[in-house]
Amino acid sequence: MARKNAYSTWPDAPEENEAPAKACALCGREAELVQHHLVPILAGKRKGLKPQDLPTVELCAACQQYLHSTFSINELATQYHTLEALRADEQVARFVKWVSKQPASKAVKAKGREEFPR
């Protein structure tokens, strides 16, 4: 069981017996997935937590790249540490709307903080 930080609003780390996701948790595309730490590892280490104790979600490479090119580590740790917070952001919502229409076989390069078609 993951250690709980009593002073934090961060979500719990995932249980080890959870089934792996098949689609990106943000855009829903069925593409190769990477593990995204909702709380960046560096921010967790500052609080004395191990990487395996931090909450994660499975994202496609495009969403992962977009988040890390758009937000700083501090922003991800303090404002965008849940899927709900990420989905509520207008920039992220525009990107997700755009990328969800792209085929999973297409390599999508996300540069962050750019305008995406509506």
Protein Blocks (a to p, Z undefined) as FASTA:
>chain_A
ZZddfkbcbdcdddfkbccdfbdfklopacddddddfbafklmmmnopafklpccddddf
klmmmmmmmpcfklmmmmmmcfklmmmpmklmmmmmmmmmpcfklccddebjiacdZZ
